[in-house]
Amino acid sequence: MLAKISPGPDRWDKNLHLVEFNINNKVNKSTRNTPSRLLFGTDQKGKVIDSLRGILENIEEDRRDVSRERGIVAEKIEKIQEYNTKYYNRNRSDSRKYNIGDYVAITNTISTPGVNKNLMPKFRGPYVISKCLGNDRYVVKDVDSFQLTNIPFDGIYDSSRIKPWTQDDPSTS
């Protein structure tokens, strides 16, 4: 908004109050109310339309019950949150649980310069679960006698970045 109404980048501070006024008096999609009305009980009055708004608004509207409106808005917010939760979770499933000693493959985040990432395997392994942490997190280590590098691998991964190890899986070759 500042870029649209300011004549130049060095004059944005002269129009900041207009942007603030517009944001505070714009009707929110989920609450169907303005921030000013929820905070103060009435919309802010601007210089240009104060007299017109004063004529059009009823004196009773200025004495509205702010706590009742906030309660209505709280109910609307809860409904929107329930909808968003259902929408987000509709394609989600519970994460897979792993036990200590399970062989797994982890997502391949190693990239070599000059090598096409589309041709690299999506997973690498095998690795073994050495410890189960909370919140679907696991400590993953190299399998004994199958260490790929001189430095032993030891990392923490969440279950979304781990899959069970299968020898003939083409995504881990």
OpenMM code with the backbone's topology and positions (N, CA, C; nanometers):
from openmm import Vec3, app, unit

residues = "MET LEU ALA LYS ILE SER PRO GLY PRO ASP ARG TRP ASP LYS ASN LEU HIS LEU VAL GLU PHE ASN ILE ASN ASN LYS VAL ASN LYS SER THR ARG ASN THR PRO SER ARG LEU LEU PHE GLY THR ASP GLN LYS GLY LYS VAL ILE ASP SER LEU ARG GLY ILE LEU GLU ASN ILE GLU GLU ASP ARG ARG ASP VAL SER ARG GLU ARG GLY ILE VAL ALA GLU LYS ILE GLU LYS ILE GLN GLU TYR ASN THR LYS TYR TYR ASN ARG ASN ARG SER ASP SER ARG LYS TYR ASN ILE GLY ASP TYR VAL ALA ILE THR ASN THR ILE SER THR PRO GLY VAL ASN LYS ASN LEU MET PRO LYS PHE ARG GLY PRO TYR VAL ILE SER LYS CYS LEU GLY ASN ASP ARG TYR VAL VAL LYS ASP VAL ASP SER PHE GLN LEU THR ASN ILE PRO PHE ASP GLY ILE TYR ASP SER SER ARG ILE LYS PRO TRP THR GLN ASP ASP PRO SER THR SER".split()
positions = [
    Vec3(0.0823, -0.1192, 0.0000),
    Vec3(0.0000, 0.0000, 0.0000),
    Vec3(0.0867, 0.1256, 0.0000),
    Vec3(0.1937, 0.1208, 0.0786),
    Vec3(0.2821, 0.2375, 0.0842),
    Vec3(0.3420, 0.2681, -0.0522),
    Vec3(0.3785, 0.1661, -0.1258),
    Vec3(0.4377, 0.1865, -0.2574),
    Vec3(0.3376, 0.2492, -0.3531),
    Vec3(0.2112, 0.2158, -0.3370),
    Vec3(0.1089, 0.2689, -0.4278),
    Vec3(0.0755, 0.4152, -0.3999),
    Vec3(0.0713, 0.4533, -0.2728),
    Vec3(0.0248, 0.5891, -0.2422),
    Vec3(0.1379, 0.6883, -0.2162),
    Vec3(0.2608, 0.6418, -0.2010),
    Vec3(0.3727, 0.7331, -0.1767),
    Vec3(0.4295, 0.7817, -0.3093),
    Vec3(0.4597, 0.9111, -0.3199),
    Vec3(0.5163, 0.9639, -0.4437),
    Vec3(0.6586, 0.9147, -0.4680),
    Vec3(0.7301, 0.8788, -0.3624),
    Vec3(0.8673, 0.8303, -0.3778),
    Vec3(0.9072, 0.7501, -0.2558),
    Vec3(1.0153, 0.6730, -0.2663),
    Vec3(1.0556, 0.5893, -0.1539),
    Vec3(1.1013, 0.6682, -0.0314),
    Vec3(1.1377, 0.7934, -0.0496),
    Vec3(1.1821, 0.8746, 0.0634),
    Vec3(1.0660, 0.9470, 0.1325),
    Vec3(0.9429, 0.9267, 0.0848),
    Vec3(0.8266, 0.9978, 0.1414),
    Vec3(0.7228, 0.9022, 0.2005),
    Vec3(0.7588, 0.7741, 0.2228),
    Vec3(0.6616, 0.6761, 0.2696),
    Vec3(0.6107, 0.7091, 0.4101),
    Vec3(0.6946, 0.7720, 0.4924),
    Vec3(0.6541, 0.8018, 0.6292),
    Vec3(0.5403, 0.9045, 0.6360),
    Vec3(0.5230, 0.9827, 0.5296),
    Vec3(0.4152, 1.0820, 0.5267),
    Vec3(0.2786, 1.0170, 0.5052),
    Vec3(0.2755, 0.8936, 0.4517),
    Vec3(0.1495, 0.8258, 0.4215),
    Vec3(0.1239, 0.7029, 0.5088),
    Vec3(0.2099, 0.6796, 0.6048),
    Vec3(0.1964, 0.5608, 0.6889),
    Vec3(0.0651, 0.5610, 0.7671),
    Vec3(0.0209, 0.6772, 0.8116),
    Vec3(-0.1040, 0.6847, 0.8874),
    Vec3(-0.2244, 0.6411, 0.8027),
    Vec3(-0.2209, 0.6673, 0.6723),
    Vec3(-0.3310, 0.6256, 0.5849),
    Vec3(-0.3358, 0.4728, 0.5724),
    Vec3(-0.2190, 0.4115, 0.5606),
    Vec3(-0.2129, 0.2660, 0.5512),
    Vec3(-0.2615, 0.2032, 0.6816),
    Vec3(-0.2169, 0.2590, 0.7936),
    Vec3(-0.2597, 0.2077, 0.9245),
    Vec3(-0.4115, 0.2203, 0.9406),
    Vec3(-0.4661, 0.3321, 0.9001),
    Vec3(-0.6105, 0.3535, 0.9080),
    Vec3(-0.6849, 0.2480, 0.8252),
    Vec3(-0.6363, 0.2240, 0.7037),
    Vec3(-0.7026, 0.1256, 0.6177),
    Vec3(-0.6947, -0.0150, 0.6747),
    Vec3(-0.5806, -0.0529, 0.7295),
    Vec3(-0.5667, -0.1869, 0.7876),
    Vec3(-0.6570, -0.2030, 0.9090),
    Vec3(-0.6621, -0.1014, 0.9937),
    Vec3(-0.7442, -0.1095, 1.1149),
    Vec3(-0.8936, -0.1078, 1.0867),
    Vec3(-0.9339, -0.0620, 0.9695),
    Vec3(-1.0766, -0.0511, 0.9392),
    Vec3(-1.1200, -0.1417, 0.8246),
    Vec3(-1.0362, -0.2364, 0.7865),
    Vec3(-1.0717, -0.3332, 0.6824),
    Vec3(-1.1403, -0.4522, 0.7483),
    Vec3(-1.2491, -0.4970, 0.6906),
    Vec3(-1.3237, -0.6097, 0.7454),
    Vec3(-1.2426, -0.7371, 0.7246),
    Vec3(-1.2199, -0.8114, 0.8349),
    Vec3(-1.1471, -0.9377, 0.8303),
    Vec3(-1.2378, -1.0473, 0.7780),
    Vec3(-1.1840, -1.1363, 0.6945),
    Vec3(-1.2643, -1.2407, 0.6307),
    Vec3(-1.3222, -1.3388, 0.7320),
    Vec3(-1.2433, -1.3836, 0.8281),
    Vec3(-1.2920, -1.4855, 0.9207),
    Vec3(-1.3772, -1.4271, 1.0327),
    Vec3(-1.3431, -1.3080, 1.0832),
    Vec3(-1.4213, -1.2504, 1.1930),
    Vec3(-1.5394, -1.1678, 1.1436),
    Vec3(-1.5345, -1.1277, 1.0179),
    Vec3(-1.6358, -1.0402, 0.9577),
    Vec3(-1.6539, -0.9117, 1.0390),
    Vec3(-1.5427, -0.8619, 1.0871),
    Vec3(-1.5414, -0.7402, 1.1658),
    Vec3(-1.4086, -0.6698, 1.1438),
    Vec3(-1.3993, -0.5443, 1.1842),
    Vec3(-1.2743, -0.4703, 1.1716),
    Vec3(-1.1980, -0.4781, 1.3038),
    Vec3(-1.0651, -0.4703, 1.3004),
    Vec3(-0.9886, -0.4686, 1.4248),
    Vec3(-1.0280, -0.3520, 1.5164),
    Vec3(-1.0558, -0.2370, 1.4589),
    Vec3(-1.0947, -0.1208, 1.5404),
    Vec3(-1.2249, -0.1457, 1.6143),
    Vec3(-1.3215, -0.2059, 1.5469),
    Vec3(-1.4504, -0.2319, 1.6103),
    Vec3(-1.4361, -0.3322, 1.7242),
    Vec3(-1.3500, -0.4327, 1.7053),
    Vec3(-1.3315, -0.5330, 1.8101),
    Vec3(-1.2548, -0.4764, 1.9293),
    Vec3(-1.1629, -0.3843, 1.9040),
    Vec3(-1.0823, -0.3301, 2.0129),
    Vec3(-1.1524, -0.2143, 2.0845),
    Vec3(-1.2116, -0.1250, 2.0072),
    Vec3(-1.2683, -0.0032, 2.0660),
    Vec3(-1.4211, -0.0002, 2.0688),
    Vec3(-1.4851, -0.0896, 1.9959),
    Vec3(-1.6310, -0.0896, 1.9910),
    Vec3(-1.6873, -0.0080, 1.8765),
    Vec3(-1.6027, 0.0592, 1.8015),
    Vec3(-1.6475, 0.1393, 1.6875),
    Vec3(-1.5330, 0.1484, 1.5870),
    Vec3(-1.5672, 0.1765, 1.4631),
    Vec3(-1.4635, 0.1966, 1.3629),
    Vec3(-1.3984, 0.3326, 1.3848),
    Vec3(-1.2734, 0.3435, 1.3450),
    Vec3(-1.2056, 0.4719, 1.3555),
    Vec3(-1.2671, 0.5696, 1.2569),
    Vec3(-1.2597, 0.6942, 1.2891),
    Vec3(-1.3147, 0.7966, 1.2012),
    Vec3(-1.1997, 0.8680, 1.1319),
    Vec3(-1.2118, 0.8815, 1.0005),
    Vec3(-1.1089, 0.9491, 0.9227),
    Vec3(-1.1432, 1.0949, 0.9012),
    Vec3(-1.0488, 1.1733, 0.8532),
    Vec3(-1.0698, 1.3164, 0.8324),
    Vec3(-1.1781, 1.3439, 0.7284),
    Vec3(-1.1735, 1.2712, 0.6197),
    Vec3(-1.2573, 1.3037, 0.5055),
    Vec3(-1.4039, 1.2716, 0.5300),
    Vec3(-1.4324, 1.1613, 0.5935),
    Vec3(-1.5714, 1.1176, 0.6007),
    Vec3(-1.6312, 1.1261, 0.7409),
    Vec3(-1.5666, 1.1952, 0.8335),
    Vec3(-1.6190, 1.2036, 0.9683),
    Vec3(-1.7589, 1.2636, 0.9725),
    Vec3(-1.7807, 1.3734, 0.9048),
    Vec3(-1.9117, 1.4381, 0.9115),
    Vec3(-2.0180, 1.3513, 0.8454),
    Vec3(-1.9867, 1.2920, 0.7312),
    Vec3(-2.0820, 1.2055, 0.6632),
    Vec3(-2.1129, 1.0823, 0.7469),
    Vec3(-2.0100, 1.0202, 0.8031),
    Vec3(-2.0312, 0.9013, 0.8856),
    Vec3(-2.1137, 0.9365, 1.0097),
    Vec3(-2.0869, 1.0512, 1.0694),
    Vec3(-2.1632, 1.0931, 1.1876),
    Vec3(-2.3114, 1.1078, 1.1578),
    Vec3(-2.3458, 1.1557, 1.0400),
    Vec3(-2.4864, 1.1694, 1.0012),
    Vec3(-2.5495, 1.0336, 0.9780),
    Vec3(-2.4762, 0.9457, 0.9112),
    Vec3(-2.5320, 0.8166, 0.8739),
    Vec3(-2.5410, 0.7186, 0.9911),
    Vec3(-2.4468, 0.7246, 1.0828),
    Vec3(-2.4482, 0.6302, 1.1937),
    Vec3(-2.5482, 0.6738, 1.2993),
    Vec3(-2.6136, 0.5788, 1.3521),
    Vec3(-2.7104, 0.6037, 1.4582),
    Vec3(-2.6354, 0.6145, 1.5905),
    Vec3(-2.6838, 0.6972, 1.6808),
    Vec3(-2.6195, 0.7123, 1.8111),
    Vec3(-2.6192, 0.5787, 1.8855),
    Vec3(-2.7206, 0.4978, 1.8667),
    Vec3(-2.7280, 0.3669, 1.9321),
    Vec3(-2.6137, 0.2763, 1.8880),
    Vec3(-2.5697, 0.2866, 1.7626),
    Vec3(-2.4621, 0.2016, 1.7129),
    Vec3(-2.3311, 0.2307, 1.7848),
    Vec3(-2.3111, 0.3545, 1.8282),
    Vec3(-2.1883, 0.3882, 1.8985),
    Vec3(-2.1853, 0.3310, 2.0393),
    Vec3(-2.3004, 0.2912, 2.0898),
    Vec3(-2.3079, 0.2341, 2.2243),
    Vec3(-2.3238, 0.0818, 2.2192),
    Vec3(-2.2669, 0.0179, 2.1192),
    Vec3(-2.2825, -0.1268, 2.1065),
    Vec3(-2.2076, -0.1993, 2.2172),
    Vec3(-2.2507, -0.3217, 2.2416),
    Vec3(-2.1911, -0.4052, 2.3441),
    Vec3(-2.0682, -0.4752, 2.2862),
    Vec3(-1.9500, -0.4253, 2.3202),
    Vec3(-1.8258, -0.4764, 2.2647),
    Vec3(-1.8015, -0.6199, 2.3100),
    Vec3(-1.8311, -0.6527, 2.4336),
    Vec3(-1.8056, -0.7882, 2.4832),
    Vec3(-1.8933, -0.8894, 2.4094),
    Vec3(-2.0165, -0.8524, 2.3743),
    Vec3(-2.1040, -0.9426, 2.2994),
    Vec3(-2.0470, -0.9651, 2.1594),
    Vec3(-2.0018, -0.8579, 2.0949),
    Vec3(-1.9419, -0.8712, 1.9617),
    Vec3(-1.8146, -0.9540, 1.9664),
    Vec3(-1.7345, -0.9367, 2.0703),
    Vec3(-1.6126, -1.0169, 2.0839),
    Vec3(-1.6472, -1.1644, 2.1030),
    Vec3(-1.7530, -1.1940, 2.1759),
    Vec3(-1.7975, -1.3322, 2.1937),
    Vec3(-1.8402, -1.3945, 2.0619),
    Vec3(-1.9135, -1.3176, 1.9812),
    Vec3(-1.9567, -1.3659, 1.8498),
    Vec3(-1.8349, -1.3934, 1.7618),
    Vec3(-1.7390, -1.3017, 1.7651),
    Vec3(-1.6177, -1.3176, 1.6850),
    Vec3(-1.5378, -1.4388, 1.7336),
    Vec3(-1.5317, -1.4612, 1.8662),
    Vec3(-1.4598, -1.5775, 1.9191),
    Vec3(-1.5230, -1.7066, 1.8672),
    Vec3(-1.6566, -1.7122, 1.8596),
    Vec3(-1.7246, -1.8296, 1.8053),
    Vec3(-1.6910, -1.8487, 1.6575),
    Vec3(-1.6886, -1.7398, 1.5820),
    Vec3(-1.6536, -1.7481, 1.4397),
    Vec3(-1.5109, -1.7986, 1.4219),
    Vec3(-1.4197, -1.7496, 1.5056),
    Vec3(-1.2800, -1.7923, 1.4969),
    Vec3(-1.2688, -1.9412, 1.5275),
    Vec3(-1.3414, -1.9897, 1.6281),
    Vec3(-1.3393, -2.1328, 1.6611),
    Vec3(-1.3902, -2.2166, 1.5439),
    Vec3(-1.4972, -2.1706, 1.4774),
    Vec3(-1.5504, -2.2434, 1.3620),
    Vec3(-1.4486, -2.2478, 1.2484),
    Vec3(-1.3831, -2.1344, 1.2227),
    Vec3(-1.2815, -2.1287, 1.1187),
    Vec3(-1.1651, -2.2213, 1.1538),
    Vec3(-1.1241, -2.2238, 1.2813),
    Vec3(-1.0148, -2.3110, 1.3230),
    Vec3(-1.0528, -2.4579, 1.3064),
    Vec3(-1.1752, -2.4947, 1.3418),
    Vec3(-1.2210, -2.6327, 1.3231),
    Vec3(-1.2192, -2.6701, 1.1751),
    Vec3(-1.2677, -2.5799, 1.0908),
    Vec3(-1.2668, -2.6053, 0.9464),
    Vec3(-1.1242, -2.6228, 0.8956),
    Vec3(-1.0341, -2.5323, 0.9365),
    Vec3(-0.8950, -2.5402, 0.8919),
    Vec3(-0.8288, -2.6691, 0.9393),
    Vec3(-0.8596, -2.7129, 1.0615),
    Vec3(-0.8043, -2.8380, 1.1126),
    Vec3(-0.8529, -2.9558, 1.0300),
    Vec3(-0.9820, -2.9602, 1.0003),
    Vec3(-1.0364, -3.0691, 0.9181),
    Vec3(-0.9750, -3.0665, 0.7782),
    Vec3(-0.9628, -2.9483, 0.7207),
    Vec3(-0.9068, -2.9337, 0.5864),
    Vec3(-0.7615, -2.9802, 0.5838),
    Vec3(-0.6849, -2.9421, 0.6846),
    Vec3(-0.5431, -2.9778, 0.6902),
    Vec3(-0.5264, -3.1281, 0.7124),
    Vec3(-0.6083, -3.1865, 0.7986),
    Vec3(-0.5926, -3.3271, 0.8357),
    Vec3(-0.6601, -3.4250, 0.7410),
    Vec3(-0.7307, -3.3800, 0.6411),
    Vec3(-0.8064, -3.4717, 0.5559),
    Vec3(-0.7170, -3.5694, 0.4794),
    Vec3(-0.5966, -3.5302, 0.4433),
    Vec3(-0.5060, -3.6186, 0.3700),
    Vec3(-0.3900, -3.6671, 0.4558),
    Vec3(-0.3959, -3.6419, 0.5848),
    Vec3(-0.2872, -3.6827, 0.6725),
    Vec3(-0.3207, -3.8156, 0.7390),
    Vec3(-0.2179, -3.8908, 0.7669),
    Vec3(-0.2356, -4.0162, 0.8396),
    Vec3(-0.1391, -4.0164, 0.9576),
    Vec3(-0.1612, -4.1084, 1.0505),
    Vec3(-0.0728, -4.1177, 1.1661),
    Vec3(0.0669, -4.1580, 1.1206),
    Vec3(0.1658, -4.1061, 1.1889),
    Vec3(0.3030, -4.1377, 1.1510),
    Vec3(0.3378, -4.2802, 1.1922),
    Vec3(0.4270, -4.3391, 1.1169),
    Vec3(0.4704, -4.4761, 1.1436),
    Vec3(0.5606, -4.4770, 1.2665),
    Vec3(0.5449, -4.5791, 1.3479),
    Vec3(0.6267, -4.5939, 1.4681),
    Vec3(0.7403, -4.6918, 1.4394),
    Vec3(0.8583, -4.6586, 1.4877),
    Vec3(0.9750, -4.7433, 1.4717),
    Vec3(1.0251, -4.7836, 1.6099),
    Vec3(1.0946, -4.8962, 1.6169),
    Vec3(1.1513, -4.9459, 1.7416),
    Vec3(1.3027, -4.9454, 1.7313),
    Vec3(1.3679, -4.9512, 1.8462),
    Vec3(1.5142, -4.9579, 1.8490),
    Vec3(1.5572, -5.0855, 1.7765),
    Vec3(1.6519, -5.0716, 1.6868),
    Vec3(1.7024, -5.1858, 1.6114),
    Vec3(1.6401, -5.2007, 1.4732),
    Vec3(1.5360, -5.1237, 1.4415),
    Vec3(1.4743, -5.1307, 1.3083),
    Vec3(1.5702, -5.0721, 1.2043),
    Vec3(1.5805, -5.1377, 1.0897),
    Vec3(1.6596, -5.0862, 0.9788),
    Vec3(1.5729, -4.9911, 0.8968),
    Vec3(1.6295, -4.8744, 0.8657),
    Vec3(1.5537, -4.7715, 0.7954),
    Vec3(1.6389, -4.7082, 0.6865),
    Vec3(1.5709, -4.6398, 0.5972),
    Vec3(1.6345, -4.5530, 0.4979),
    Vec3(1.5916, -4.4104, 0.5305),
    Vec3(1.6817, -4.3156, 0.5110),
    Vec3(1.6508, -4.1751, 0.5404),
    Vec3(1.6517, -4.0950, 0.4109),
    Vec3(1.5853, -3.9811, 0.4122),
    Vec3(1.5797, -3.8979, 0.2918),
    Vec3(1.7208, -3.8523, 0.2553),
    Vec3(1.7466, -3.8521, 0.1288),
    Vec3(1.8782, -3.8156, 0.0781),
    Vec3(1.8842, -3.6651, 0.0589),
    Vec3(1.9535, -3.5975, 0.1488),
    Vec3(1.9674, -3.4519, 0.1388),
    Vec3(2.1041, -3.4119, 0.0873),
    Vec3(2.1898, -3.5104, 0.0640),
    Vec3(2.3244, -3.4825, 0.0136),
    Vec3(2.3157, -3.4551, -0.1359),
    Vec3(2.3732, -3.3455, -0.1775),
    Vec3(2.3752, -3.3143, -0.3204),
    Vec3(2.5197, -3.2890, -0.3631),
    Vec3(2.5523, -3.3397, -0.4770),
    Vec3(2.6860, -3.3219, -0.5321),
    Vec3(2.6785, -3.2167, -0.6421),
    Vec3(2.7650, -3.1169, -0.6391),
    Vec3(2.7628, -3.0159, -0.7447),
    Vec3(2.7848, -3.0796, -0.8816),
    Vec3(2.7052, -3.0393, -0.9773),
    Vec3(2.7191, -3.0892, -1.1122),
    Vec3(2.6421, -3.2168, -1.1407),
    Vec3(2.5780, -3.2742, -1.0388),
    Vec3(2.5013, -3.3965, -1.0570),
    Vec3(2.3532, -3.3608, -1.0528),
    Vec3(2.2778, -3.4090, -1.1496),
    Vec3(2.1354, -3.3814, -1.1575),
    Vec3(2.0643, -3.4437, -1.0374),
    Vec3(1.9918, -3.3643, -0.9603),
    Vec3(1.9226, -3.4135, -0.8408),
    Vec3(1.8102, -3.5104, -0.8758),
    Vec3(1.7552, -3.4996, -0.9951),
    Vec3(1.6479, -3.5900, -1.0352),
    Vec3(1.6978, -3.7325, -1.0535),
    Vec3(1.8257, -3.7489, -1.0788),
    Vec3(1.8819, -3.8814, -1.1002),
    Vec3(1.9349, -3.9443, -0.9712),
    Vec3(1.9410, -3.8669, -0.8635),
    Vec3(1.9902, -3.9187, -0.7359),
    Vec3(1.8784, -3.9945, -0.6643),
    Vec3(1.9135, -4.0974, -0.5859),
    Vec3(1.8107, -4.1698, -0.5112),
    Vec3(1.7448, -4.0797, -0.4065),
    Vec3(1.6166, -4.1010, -0.3814),
    Vec3(1.5428, -4.0181, -0.2857),
    Vec3(1.5763, -4.0545, -0.1410),
    Vec3(1.6157, -4.1793, -0.1187),
    Vec3(1.6513, -4.2254, 0.0153),
    Vec3(1.7892, -4.2887, 0.0121),
    Vec3(1.8529, -4.2941, 0.1300),
    Vec3(1.9819, -4.3611, 0.1414),
    Vec3(1.9828, -4.4453, 0.2686),
    Vec3(2.0606, -4.5491, 0.2665),
    Vec3(2.0657, -4.6369, 0.3821),
    Vec3(2.1381, -4.7647, 0.3497),
    Vec3(2.1396, -4.8615, 0.4320),
    Vec3(2.0574, -4.8763, 0.5517),
    Vec3(2.1192, -4.8073, 0.6730),
    Vec3(2.0308, -4.7711, 0.7645),
    Vec3(2.0679, -4.7168, 0.8942),
    Vec3(1.9846, -4.7906, 0.9974),
    Vec3(2.0187, -4.7731, 1.1231),
    Vec3(1.9462, -4.8425, 1.2296),
    Vec3(1.8985, -4.7392, 1.3318),
    Vec3(1.7794, -4.7619, 1.3858),
    Vec3(1.7251, -4.6768, 1.4922),
    Vec3(1.7975, -4.7139, 1.6211),
    Vec3(1.8663, -4.6170, 1.6816),
    Vec3(1.9391, -4.6463, 1.8048),
    Vec3(1.8684, -4.5933, 1.9285),
    Vec3(1.7775, -4.4974, 1.9088),
    Vec3(1.7071, -4.4409, 2.0244),
    Vec3(1.5770, -4.3785, 1.9764),
    Vec3(1.4705, -4.3947, 2.0535),
    Vec3(1.3415, -4.3329, 2.0230),
    Vec3(1.3260, -4.2088, 2.1106),
    Vec3(1.3097, -4.0954, 2.0486),
    Vec3(1.2860, -3.9697, 2.1193),
    Vec3(1.1367, -3.9391, 2.1151),
    Vec3(1.0938, -3.8361, 2.1808),
    Vec3(0.9528, -3.7991, 2.1779),
    Vec3(0.9136, -3.7326, 2.0475),
    Vec3(0.7848, -3.7174, 2.0263),
    Vec3(0.7294, -3.6464, 1.9112),
    Vec3(0.7733, -3.7058, 1.7775),
    Vec3(0.7734, -3.8377, 1.7680),
    Vec3(0.8070, -3.9093, 1.6445),
    Vec3(0.9453, -3.8744, 1.5920),
    Vec3(1.0410, -3.8575, 1.6806),
    Vec3(1.1793, -3.8316, 1.6445),
    Vec3(1.2636, -3.9525, 1.6849),
    Vec3(1.3652, -3.9818, 1.6018),
    Vec3(1.4480, -4.0990, 1.6251),
    Vec3(1.5942, -4.0653, 1.6020),
    Vec3(1.6822, -4.1284, 1.6808),
    Vec3(1.8253, -4.1174, 1.6579),
    Vec3(1.8618, -4.2295, 1.5622),
    Vec3(1.9205, -4.1924, 1.4492),
    Vec3(1.9553, -4.2868, 1.3439),
    Vec3(2.1073, -4.2946, 1.3346),
    Vec3(2.1606, -4.4189, 1.3305),
    Vec3(2.3057, -4.4386, 1.3222),
    Vec3(2.3376, -4.5353, 1.2107),
    Vec3(2.4678, -4.5391, 1.1745),
    Vec3(2.5157, -4.6368, 1.0769),
    Vec3(2.4950, -4.7773, 1.1302),
    Vec3(2.4715, -4.8702, 1.0402),
    Vec3(2.4650, -5.0106, 1.0767),
    Vec3(2.6077, -5.0596, 1.0976),
    Vec3(2.6294, -5.1394, 1.2036),
    Vec3(2.7639, -5.1927, 1.2292),
    Vec3(2.8141, -5.2680, 1.1070),
    Vec3(2.9375, -5.2461, 1.0716),
    Vec3(3.0072, -5.3074, 0.9580),
    Vec3(2.9471, -5.2698, 0.8224),
    Vec3(2.8655, -5.1636, 0.8182),
    Vec3(2.8116, -5.1171, 0.6907),
    Vec3(2.8280, -4.9657, 0.6794),
    Vec3(2.9298, -4.9145, 0.7432),
    Vec3(2.9548, -4.7716, 0.7448),
    Vec3(3.0048, -4.7273, 0.6077),
    Vec3(2.9413, -4.6233, 0.5500),
    Vec3(2.9752, -4.5788, 0.4155),
    Vec3(3.0947, -4.4838, 0.4117),
    Vec3(3.1172, -4.4126, 0.5210),
    Vec3(3.2268, -4.3152, 0.5241),
    Vec3(3.3159, -4.3419, 0.6443),
    Vec3(3.4280, -4.2698, 0.6534),
    Vec3(3.5176, -4.2849, 0.7683),
    Vec3(3.4570, -4.2272, 0.8952),
    Vec3(3.3694, -4.1295, 0.8802),
    Vec3(3.3059, -4.0663, 0.9953),
    Vec3(3.1730, -4.1372, 1.0207),
    Vec3(3.1529, -4.1912, 1.1411),
    Vec3(3.0259, -4.2591, 1.1694),
    Vec3(2.9085, -4.1608, 1.1625),
    Vec3(2.7987, -4.2069, 1.1019),
    Vec3(2.6803, -4.1221, 1.0879),
    Vec3(2.5963, -4.1334, 1.2141),
    Vec3(2.5477, -4.0203, 1.2615),
    Vec3(2.4619, -4.0155, 1.3789),
    Vec3(2.3738, -3.8927, 1.3632),
    Vec3(2.2423, -3.9116, 1.3469),
    Vec3(2.1537, -3.7980, 1.3261),
    Vec3(2.0160, -3.8213, 1.3840),
    Vec3(1.9424, -3.7136, 1.3988),
    Vec3(1.8052, -3.7194, 1.4511),
    Vec3(1.7108, -3.6880, 1.3355),
    Vec3(1.6138, -3.7756, 1.3153),
    Vec3(1.5170, -3.7597, 1.2065),
    Vec3(1.3768, -3.7804, 1.2602),
    Vec3(1.2803, -3.7109, 1.1984),
    Vec3(1.1411, -3.7370, 1.2321),
    Vec3(1.0880, -3.8445, 1.1382),
    Vec3(0.9763, -3.9040, 1.1770),
    Vec3(0.9256, -4.0206, 1.1038),
    Vec3(0.8839, -3.9874, 0.9605),
    Vec3(0.8596, -3.8610, 0.9295),
    Vec3(0.8219, -3.8266, 0.7917),
    Vec3(0.9409, -3.8348, 0.6968),
    Vec3(1.0626, -3.8386, 0.7502),
    Vec3(1.1834, -3.8445, 0.6670),
    Vec3(1.2506, -3.9812, 0.6734),
    Vec3(1.1788, -4.0796, 0.7284),
    Vec3(1.2309, -4.2150, 0.7434),
    Vec3(1.1318, -4.3119, 0.6807),
    Vec3(1.1847, -4.4204, 0.6242),
    Vec3(1.0981, -4.5290, 0.5790),
    Vec3(1.1688, -4.6609, 0.6089),
    Vec3(1.0934, -4.7677, 0.6212),
    Vec3(1.1565, -4.8968, 0.6495),
    Vec3(1.2530, -4.9364, 0.5386),
    Vec3(1.3634, -4.9998, 0.5744),
    Vec3(1.4646, -5.0415, 0.4785),
    Vec3(1.4217, -5.1705, 0.4108),
    Vec3(1.4278, -5.1692, 0.2790),
    Vec3(1.4097, -5.2924, 0.2014),
    Vec3(1.5257, -5.2997, 0.1037),
    Vec3(1.5821, -5.4178, 0.0900),
    Vec3(1.7033, -5.4357, 0.0098),
    Vec3(1.6805, -5.4041, -0.1377),
    Vec3(1.5646, -5.4395, -0.1909),
    Vec3(1.5417, -5.4266, -0.3352),
    Vec3(1.4649, -5.3006, -0.3733),
    Vec3(1.4629, -5.2001, -0.2865),
    Vec3(1.3902, -5.0753, -0.3137),
    Vec3(1.4717, -4.9892, -0.4095),
    Vec3(1.4206, -4.9568, -0.5304),
    Vec3(1.4983, -4.8770, -0.6276),
    Vec3(1.5216, -4.7335, -0.5823),
    Vec3(1.4409, -4.6816, -0.4888),
    Vec3(1.4601, -4.5412, -0.4468),
    Vec3(1.5783, -4.5269, -0.3519),
    Vec3(1.6396, -4.6385, -0.3094),
    Vec3(1.7549, -4.6304, -0.2210),
    Vec3(1.8824, -4.6802, -0.2867),
    Vec3(1.8790, -4.7075, -0.4150),
    Vec3(2.0007, -4.7588, -0.4802),
    Vec3(2.0962, -4.6479, -0.5128),
] * unit.nanometer
topology = app.Topology()
chain = topology.addChain("A")
for resn in residues:
    res = topology.addResidue(resn, chain)
    for name in ("N", "CA", "C"):
        topology.addAtom(name, app.Element.getBySymbol(name[0]), res)
